């Protein structure tokens, strides 16, 4: 089953690194959408079919935590698999991410860690 992925990060370099890492994960991907901030990411979610979302925390216009809140407020996206990818890993933020039914991946990450998290949020048994 090929999936559609959205990567939301204000750094084009980081979006490229995440895409390359996804390709190393041997996961069948139909399309990867990209957004430079949470507002752009929400627009894509509203207008495209997306199966998995990667969200950075610190971004201009709308940060990742605000985007996560808005996504979860939408009944149609309440269960959308989301991975928060950030260099920040304070316990409070991770607890809030968990309460919003999302997973946290600390930057930098390995392809193995990213693959494991992707499969976990998609509900695929390893």
Buried (B, 14 or more C-beta within 10 A) or exposed (E): EEBBBBBBBBEEEBBEBBBEBBEEBEBEBEEBBBBBBBBBBBEBBEEEEBBBBBBBBEBEBBBBBBBBEBBBEEEEBEEBBBBBBBEBEEEEBBEBBEEBBBBBBEBEBEBEBBBBBBBBBEEEEE
